[in-house]
Structures are given as structure tokens and as C-alpha cells.
Amino acid sequence: MHLSTIEKRNYLIGFLFIIFMVSTATFLNDLEIILPEIGALTAGTWIYQNDGWIHQPVKIFLAPSGTAIIGFLVNQLSIGYAQKVLIGLLLMLVLLKILRSNLAPSFATGLLPIIINATHWSFIVAILLFTLALMCGVFLQGNYRETIPDKAVQKHHMMIFTIMAIIWVTAVWFFGFPQMAAIPPVMVVFFEVMQKPNYQWRMAAKHFIALVGAASIGVFVHTFIASWIISALIAMPLVFILLQILRIKLPAAFAFPLLALVLPKSMFHMLPITAILASTFFLGSIVILKKIKPILQAKTE
């Protein structure tokens, strides 16, 4: 893809913003300040400027912050990991419905405290500050005034998301891999494409390659480089190159290199495999659902 001068500037500012977050975490020696989905939010709001994400800038602050608080509180419950993920997802859906928001990365910010077992309020403070900064950035750019709003979350989309999440969480728990229950970037993409009128195998394949590739890049780089800052400095541009090769814009892919930095050891090396399985299940399912929907509608008419 050819990048204009403005796009290059936005990529640079977005990249520096993410590195600033990682640098702050390094300086304070606080892993909970590294928020993977800030990478996706930065790409979607500042770089790609997705209409549905920036149309109401205030929700860039409200939705991810709200789901993060939900996830943080759910994580305090004395229940199993898989149950926390499921309860968290359901509560997040309710919040997004109340806010009339389709901001998919909100799921990721809500799942993160459960994944990393966040216990310090620095996590909430970091979410509030960084989402507030992104909101202010969108207001300063001013492009939100020219955007077209997305439709509110539809009830049948909420139902599909809930059913698929239950199936996935139940399956990984049954087979003894509850740590696979939450894979935020994949669920973010699933929630987004679910609301599109069409979704073909070709695009699903590109998304699969981007997500698995980004997860693999994050794990590979961090395996050999312990430094959070240097890992991010190397991995983020590699994800950018991967998306350029695939000729797609996928904000969620930028979350994977940061997710690799914060995952517990038990989940770290399994991240590419988890990404493969989750992407196959969620993206494959939505392609099939999109294909059978016209058939079912024709039979009911």
C-alpha cells in the first residue's frame, strides 16, 4: 500500500505512543501498564481512523475503560479462569449495548486483567489515562465530524457472539486447556466481521495469516529479546510489514506483539497455536454463518 505523508505521520505518532506506554511500564517496572489493545486502538483510531471507532470520541474512553473495570472486578472472583472469561464477556456485551458502542477492542481491554491476573489499580489508571489520550487525539484530529456512525449492536449479533464464546470456552475447558479461553485479538476481529454484511473465505484467510503471523512474531521476538522496549521496537514494525504485504488494515494484529510481553509463561509459548485454533474456529464459523444465512432466509420466505 502506498502511504501518504499524513499516513506516515500518523503511523509514526501511533508507534511512538505505543513505545511510550511500554517505556513507562519499563521505567516503573510494572507489567500491568502494558496494555496490548492500546496498540489496536491506536491503529484503529489514530492511524486507520475507522468511522465506527471515532464517530463518538467519548466512547473511545468510556467503552474500553468500562470493560477493563468489569474484567478487573470479575478477576477478583473465586471461580475458575474459563468461568471468569465467560462471565466477563457477557457483562461486556451488556455494557456495549448500554453505551450503544461497537468498539470491538473493548473486549480485549476487558479480558486482559483476567489473562494477566491484574491485581494492582495501576492497571485501571493506565487504561483510563491511555484511552483518555486517544480520545483527545481523535478530538484534535477532528475527522470524527465527517464519519458515518455504525449501527448499534444488534440482538442477534450479541446472541451469536455469546453462543460462539460459550462453545469455545466450554471446548477448551473440556479438553484441559482453559488458558486458551481468552484470545482477545481474535475475538475482536470476530466481533467486527460478524457485523459486516459479507465475509468471504479470501478475507478470512488474510485475517488468519495476519493474526497468526502477528502472534508468532510477538513470541519469536520476545523469546530472544527480554527487553520490553526492544521487543516492541522490533515486533511492531514487523507486524506493519506483514499487513502491508497482505494489503489489509487490521488493528487487532498490533495487539499481539504486546500481548506476548504480558502473557504468563504457561500461555506464552502456546500463543501461536492458540491463535491458529481460535482464528480457525471463530473466523471459519462466521464465514459459514454468512453463507447459510441467505439460504435460511429464502426458506422462511
N, C-alpha and C positions, 0 to 999 in steps of 0.2 A: 504494500500500500504506500502511496505517495503521501508524505506528511507535509502539511502547510507549515508556515512559520509559527502560526498561532498554536497549531497542534504540537509542534516540537517544544514550544514554550510550556504548554500545559503538561506535557509528559515530564519535562524537567522539574517543574514545580511539584507535580504529584510525586515524583520519585524522591525529591528532597524532603517532602513532607513525611513520607514513609520512613526514610532513613533517620529523620529527626526523631520519630517515635521510637525506633529501635535504639538509637543513641541514648535517648532519655532512659530507656529501660536498662541499658548497659551502665550508664552513669549511676543510677540508683540501685543497680543490681536487683531489679525487680522484674521477674519474668512475666508477671501478670499485666504489665504495662504494654507488652507486645500484643496487639490486637489484630489478628490476621485479616479480619473482614474490613478493617480500615483500609487495607490495600485495595479490596474490591470496591468499597465505597468511594475511595479517591479516584479510581479509574472510571467508575460509572458516573460520578457527579462532576468531577473536575475535568477529566480528560475526554471521555466519550460524551458527557452531558446528555445522558438518556432522558428523554422527555418525561417519562413516568416517574423518574427518580428525583428530578429537580423542579418539577412543576410547583410543588409546595415545599419550599426550602425548610420550613419549620419542622416538617416531618422527618427530615434527614437527621434532626436532633432527637425528636420525640420517639420515633419508632425503634431505632437501634438501642437507644438508652433504656426505653421501657422493657424491651425483650431481654436486655442484659440484666436488668434488675430482677426480672422474672427468673431467669436462669440462675442467677446468683442465689436467690432465695430458695429455689427448688433444690439446689445443690446442698442446702443445709439439712434437707430431709433425710431421715434414717431409712432409706429404701435403696434398692439396687440401682446400678448405673443405667441399665436399659429402661427401667421404670421412670427414672428421672428424665431421661431423654424424651420419652413418650409424653409424660405429663407436661414437661416444658414446652414441647411443640404444640400441644393442644391449647395451652394458655397463651402462647404467642399468636396463634391463629385468631383467638378471641380478641386480643389486643389490636391486631392489624385490622380486624373487622370493625372494631370500635373507632379506630383512627381513620378508617377508610383509606388505608395505605396498602400499596402493592410493593413496598420496598423489600424485595426478597432478602438482601443481606441481613435484615433484622433477625432472620432465623439463625444466622451464623453467630451474630453477637450474643444471642440468647443461649446458644448451645455451648459456646466457648467456656463459660465458667464451670459448666458441668464436665467438659472434657478435661480441662486442666485442674479441676478441683480448686477453683478460686476461693480463697478464704479471707483475703485482705480487701479492705474497702478501697485500696489503691486501684483495683480493677474498675470499680464503678466510677471513681474520679477520672480515671484515664478515658473511659468510654464517654463520659459527659464532656470532657474538655476537647477530645479529638472530633467528636461528632459536631460539637458546637463550632469548632474551627472550620469544618467542612461546610456547615450551614452558612457561616459568614462568607466563606469563599464563593458559594453559589450566589448569594445576595450581591456580592461585589461584582461578579461577572455579569449579572443582570440578564442572562439568556433565558432564565426561567419564565420571563414575561411572554416569550414567544412560543412556549411549549404547549402541546396538547395533552390534557390530563388522561391518564389511563382510567379504565373503568374500575369501579370498586370491586373488591374481591367477591366473586360470585359464590353462592352457597354450594353449588355442585363442584366447584374447584376446591373449596375447603373440604368437602366430603372426600373427593378423590385423593387429595393430599393426605388427609387423615388416614384413609384406608391403606394407602401405599406405605405410609410411615409405620402403621401398625404391623403390616405384613413383614416389612424389612426388619424392624426391631425384634419382632417375635422370632423370625427365622434365625437371625444372628445369635439371639439368646439361646434358642433351642439347640443350635449346633456348637454352642460353647464358646462363641466369640462376641460377648456383649460389648467389648471395646469397639466393635465395628458399628455399633448402633448409630453413632453420630458422625457424619462426614459432611460438615457444613457446606463447603463449596458446591458439592454435587446436589444437595437439597435446594440450594439457592437457584441453581440452573433449572432444576426440575420445576420449582415453583414458578419460575419465569416462563418457561416454554409451555407449561401447562395452560397458560392463559392466552397463548398465541392461537390464531385460527388454524394454522397449518404448521406441521413439523415433520420433515421428511428424514429418511434414513441417512441421506447425504450430510445434512446439517448435524444430525445426531452423531454421526461418525466423526465429524470435525470437533464437536464438543467433547466427545470421548477422548480423542487424541490430545486435545488441549488440556483437559482435566488430569488425565493420567500422566501426560508429559510434564505438566507443572508440578504434580505431586512427586514424580520421580526426580525432577531437577532439584526440588527442595531437599529431599532425602539425600541424594547423591552429594550435593554441595556441602550440606551440614555434617555429613559423615566424615568428611576430610577436613572441614574447617570449623573449629569450635566457636570462633568469634561470631556473635550475633550480627554485628555490623558488617563484617567482611562477607559473611554468608549471604546477607541481604543484598549487599552491593554487587555480588556475582549472580545470584539466582534471579533477582527481579528483571535485569536486562535480558537474561536467557529466556524467561517466560515471554517477554515482549517480542523477542525474535521469533519464538515459536508461533505466537499469534499472528505475526506478520506473514510468516510462511503459509499458515493456514488461511490467511486473509479473512479473519473473523475478529470481532470485538467481544471479548468475554471477560468482564470484570472479575468474575469469581475465580478465574485462573490465577490472578495475582495474590489471592489469599493463601494458596498452597505453600509457597516458599516460607511464609511467615508462620503458617500452621506447623510446618516441620520444626521450627525453632522451639515451639512451646509444648509439643506433644510429650506425654510421659514416655519413658523408654519402652514400655510394653507395647505402645502403639506406633512408635516412630518408624521402625523398620517394616511394619506391615502397611504403612500408608499407601504405597503404590498398589499393593494387592487390594486393599480396601477400596481405593479409588476405582480400580478395574471392576470389582464386583458391584459396587454401588452405582457406578455410571452405567454399567450394563443393565442392571435392574431398573433403575429409575428412568433413564433416557429411553431404553428399549420399550418399557411399559407405556410411556407417553406416546411414542410413535405408533404403537399398536392401537392404543385407545383412539388416537386421532384418525386412524384408518377405519376402525369399525364403527365410529360414531355416525358417519353418513349412512351406513348400512342399517344401523338400528333405527335411525330417524326415518328412513324410507319404509321400513316395515311397520312403523307406528302410524304412518300417514295413510 
